[in-house]
């Protein structure tokens, strides 16, 4: 199991398009991907509705947890997506 805290840094936060990109990236991996504001409030990172319900605006810190065969690759890909502002610029 891998765990990392990520901060949403893009201006619009984890809005519909960014959430879709997050879920699309998560869906490429076989491992379990959970995300949430706290470890107790984790949701399925492969579910668009669950990710959108996080209502994560700019500056929100989220816990990202992966578990499975490709867990490190998954966490690296999602962290890169977030750090690249979901491909939307700042």
N, C-alpha and C positions, 0 to 999 in steps of 0.2 A: 504494500500500500504506500502510495506517495501522497503528500499533502503540501499545499502551498497557499499562502495568502496572496490574493491578487487585489489590485485597486483599479476600479473603473476610472479611466482617465480621459476618455473621449467626451467632448462637450455635451452630447445628447444622452449620455449614459447608455444603459443596456436597453435601448428602445427596440422596436420590432425588427428592424433590419439587422442590427447588431446581434440581437438574440438569435435570429435565424442563422447568422454566420457562426455564432458560438455553437449552436446545436448541429450545424452542418459539419463543423470541425470535430465535434465530439462523436458524431455518428460514424466517422471514419475508423474508429478504434473499437476493438472487441471488449476492452476492459469496461468496468463500471465507472461512471463519472458522476460525482455528486458535487453540488455547489450550493452555498447558502451563506447567510450573514453570520451564523454560528454553527458549530458542529451539531447542535441539537435541532437546527432548522434546515438541514440539507434536503435538496430536491434533486430529481433526476436531471442531469445535465444534457440528456439526449431528448428531453421533452420540451418543445417550444413553449407550450402553455406554462409549464413549471418555471422555466427560465424567465419568461416575461413577468410572471407573478412576483418575482423577486423585487421588481420596481427599483432596480439599482441605478441611481443617478450618479453623476460625476462625483468622484470622491468616495463612493461606497467601497468598503473593503469586504471581500468575500473569501470564504474558505473553499478551496478547490481540492477535492480528494479523488484520486483514481485508484482502482484496485483491479489487477488482472495482468495478463501476459504482456500487454503493451502499455502499461501504466506510465512509464517514464516518457515515452514518445508522445502520449496523449497530453500529459501535463505540459510538456515543452511546447507542443503545437498550440495549445490554448493560451498559455502565457504569452507566446509570440503574437498571437492574434490580438490579445488585449493590449499589449505594449505597442502594437502598430495601429492603435486606434480603430480596430476592426476594418482597416483599409479605407477609412473615411477621412483621413487627415485629422487635424486637431479638432 
